[in-house]
Amino acid sequence: MKDLEEMPAQCPTTEVLAAYLDRNLINEERSLVEKHLVACSKCRHVVAQVVKVGGTLRVARQHLIIR
């Protein structure tokens, strides 16, 4: 992915972070994003918030299915 070529100087795009979370990156790309996340608290926060929202949505969906 071209967006990853400029890392670590620049944060990955939202598309790259989404692909990372969806496990749609090849190993080399995933490794670059993970190295960036170690160094960038801003991107770690974004990823954590997306994961948190996803968990909340899963719980809400399960609650609706049970009812």
N, C-alpha and C positions, 0 to 999 in steps of 0.2 A: 504494500500500500504506500502510495506516495506520501501521505500524511505522516507516516512513521519515519520517513527519511530524515526529517528535520528534528526529531527528538534526540537528545533531551532538551535542547535549547528552547523548544516550543512545546506547549501542551498538545496532546492529541485532540483531534476534533471530536465533537459529540458523536459523530458517526463511528469513529474508531473505538471510542469508549463503549458505545452500544454493541459493536461487533465483538469486543472483548467480553462483555457481560453475556452476550448470546453464544459465546464460544465459537464464533465464526472467523477467527483469525488462525493463520497457520502458526506453528510453533515459534518460528523466528519473530513474527509480529507480536505474538502474545508475550514473548520474553521481553521485547522492547517496551511494551506497555507496562508490564510488571516492574521493570527497572525504573521506569518513569514514576510509577505510583509510589515506589519507595522514597523517591526524592521530592515528590510534589504533594504537599498536604491539600492543596486546592483540589486536585484531581482525585485524591483519596476520598475527600469529603463528598465530591460529586458521585463517585461510585458507591460509597456507603449509603448515601441518600436514595439512590436508585434501587439498591438492594433492599433497603428498609421499606420503601413504598411497594416494591414487588411482594415482599412478605406480607405486608398489610393487605394487599389486594387478594393474595391467596387465602388468607384467613377469612376475609369478608366473603369471598366466593364460596368457601367451604361452609360458612355459616348459612348462607342463602340456600345452598343445596340441601343441607340437613333439615331446614324448616319445611 
